[in-house]
């Protein structure tokens, strides 16, 4: 297996956590999102992911080499192909709840604050750095406020009960980004508690951006 990613990419961070929780190994190949205008725009990477986004994931499928993009699709693939160490509950209703929390982060918060969106705001629309950060903080606050309510209903040690799941895999990179950009988290006690709980697990700690070979 090969994982093409970038140390600070939230989406690649998710896949690293999932691989670690499932105790799977993959070759990690760096695609620098800033250097040389962004290596994700190179012709060679375009062949892997025409969206010009990381991660891209390569594995041996039943019909030969399989290339996947989109972190949630990659993680669901890992869940199906390598069923040990489940990332989703066995109960159909519980799985839907976990997916709803994960997608609230990966599909609602993260796309609005992704690197290419922030670059467009500044480079194409002339938004100031201060207003860019207002945008960034606003959408995390909107998402975290809603997520905190769900966590008050369903969380135990982790987002759903006492076992780390797809929801935690999505939450931790988003909290990392919030901390990186100095967002105040005091209003989200469940999120903060789960962040600290996950940091005690090597699967999360070893996937952290600063632990990656391309960290700079």
N, C-alpha and C positions, 0 to 999 in steps of 0.2 A: 504494500500500500504506500502511496505517496500523497502527502498533503502539501499543496502549494499555498503559502500564507504569508503573513507579515506579523511581526511580533505584537504590534499594537492593534491589529484588526480584531474587532469584537467578534466577528463571525468566525474567523479562524480560531480564536480563543475558545469559542464554544466547542468546536470540533476537537481541539486538543484535550479539553476536559472530558468529553465523551470517550475518546480513545483511552484516556487514563483510567476512567471509571470502569471501562470494559477490559482493561488490562491488555490492550492491543498495541502493537508497535507499528509505526509508519515512518517513512523517510520524510523529514521536514525540509522543504525547499523554499527558500526565501524569495518573495516577490516584493521588492521595495516600492511602496506606494507613493514615495515622494521623489527619490533620486531619479535623475535623467527624465524628468517630466512624468514619472510614474511608470515603473516597469510593467504594470498591469496593462499598459497600452501597447506593449511590444507586439510585433507580428507573431512571435513564437507563443506568447501567452494567449493571444487571440484565438489560436487553434484549440487551446484548452477551455477557454471561457470567453465567448464573444461578447459577454456583458462587461468584460474588463474589470471584474471584481474578484476578490479573494473571499473565501478559499475556492480552490479547485482540488478535487480529490480523484485519485486514480486507483483502481483496484482490478483484480482479475475476476470478471464475471463469468457466468455460464456460457456466454457467447463470445468470450474474448475479453480484451481490456475494456473496462468501463470507466468513463470520465463523468463526474458529477459536479455540479455547482450548487449553490445555495446551502447554507449550513444546516437548516432544518431537514432538508431532503437527505443530506449526507448522514446526519445523525439517525434519522429514521431507517436509512439503509443499513447502518451499522447495527441498529436494534434488531432488524429483521434477520440479517445474515449471521450475526454473532449474538445469539440469544442469552448467553451467560451475562450475569450482572445487569439486570434489567434497568432501563432508564425510564420506563413507563410502567404504571401499575397494571396488574393483571385484570382488574375489573374495568369493564367498558366505560362506565360512568366516570370512574376516577381518572382513566386515561384522558377522557374528554376535558376534565377540569384542568389537568396538568398541561394539556396542549393549549387550552385557552390562556393560561398564565404565560406560557412560553411565547405564544404568538402575540400577546399583548405587548411584550417587550420587543421581539424580533421583527414584528410587522407594523407596529404602531410607533414605538419610541425610536428605535434604532434608525430606520430609514430617514427620518426627518433630521437626525443629527449626524448622519454619515459624512465621511470626509468629502465626498464629491458634492454633496449638498452644501456644506459649509464653504467649500471652495467656490461654488457657483454664486453663493450669496455675496461673497467678497469680490471675486474677480469679474463677474459679469453684471451684478446688480449694484455694485458699489456700496454695499452695506459696510458700515464701520465695524472694527473689531469689537467694540463695546456692544453694538446692536447684535452682532453675530452671537455673542455670548448670552445676551438676553434671550435670543431665539433658542439657543441650545438649552439653557436652564429651564425655559418655559415648558418645552415639550417633555423633558424628563420629569418635571414636577407634575404635569398633567398625568403622565403614565404611572408614576410612582404613587400618586394619591389614590388612584383606582386600584393598583396592585396591593397596596397596603390593606385595603378593605378585604380583598380576597384572602390575603394571608391571615388576617384575623379570624377567618372562617376555617381555613384548611391547614394552616401550617402547624408543624410540630417542631422538631429540631430544624427541619428544612422546609422548603416551600409547601410541600404536601406531605404531611406526616413526618416520620423519622428516618426516611431514606432519601438520599439525594436523587433528583430526577431531572428530566428535561427542563423543568421550570428553573431549577437552580443553575443548570448549565447556561441558560439564557440570562438569568439575573446577575450572576457574578461579574461577567464582563461589562454589563451596563453600570453596575455600581462602581467598578474600577474607573470607568470613564467619568462618572459623576464626581468621584473623588479627585481625579486628575484635573478637572476643570472647576474645582473648589465649590461644588454645589453643597449647600447645607442640607444634611440628612437627618437632623434631629426630629423632624416631623414624621419619620418613617421608622419607628422602633423595631418593627418586625423585619424590615429589610436589613437594617443594621445588624440585628441579632443573627440573621441567617448568613449575612456576609462573614461575620466572625466565626460562625459555626463551620462554614465551608473552608475557611482558611486553615482549619485544624487538620484537613484531609490532604494527603499528599497529591491526590488526583487533581485537586484545584490548585494547590500551591505550586506544583511542578509545571502547570500550564500557564502560570502568570507571565505576563509580557516580559518582565525583567529576567526571567529564567530562560528565555529563548536565545538560540545561538546568534540570531541576527539583531539582538537588542542593541540599540545605540542611542 
